[in-house]
């Protein structure tokens, strides 16, 4: 069962400029920048915490290879790329998606054999590729209490 919205992700061609813009616009705390470089995917990302609890984020993605590159070229700066929903049990949710014919995928939208992927922060997640979800890419996240995304 979905418990909350975890983040929405927007695309940019210049991460530093986008961070500066959203910090000024929304009054968020400064985020750390993370780099992701795996086969088929290369991007830079920042998670801006929203609200007093810091449990919901605006993710800014600067894609260089893989998912997001075409969407940025087609839609331009600020294109909405992904919605991420938080769940209590990522494995149970993955099983339900498989039963519906929507295989859990990795960040490059390749089907995974496991029920989820573990982030470097300990969170468990998988992607539901946009081609299987009426065009909207969806991430399912189970936040581990000690994890700080």
Buried (B, 14 or more C-beta within 10 A) or exposed (E): EEEEBBBBBBBBEEBEEBBEBBBEEEEBEEBEBBEBEEEEBBBBBBBBBBEEEBBBBBBBBBBBBBBBBEBBEEEEEBBEBBBBBBBEEBBEBBEEBEEEEBBBBBBBBBEBEEBBBBBEEBBBBBBBBBEBBEEEBBBBBBBBEEBEB
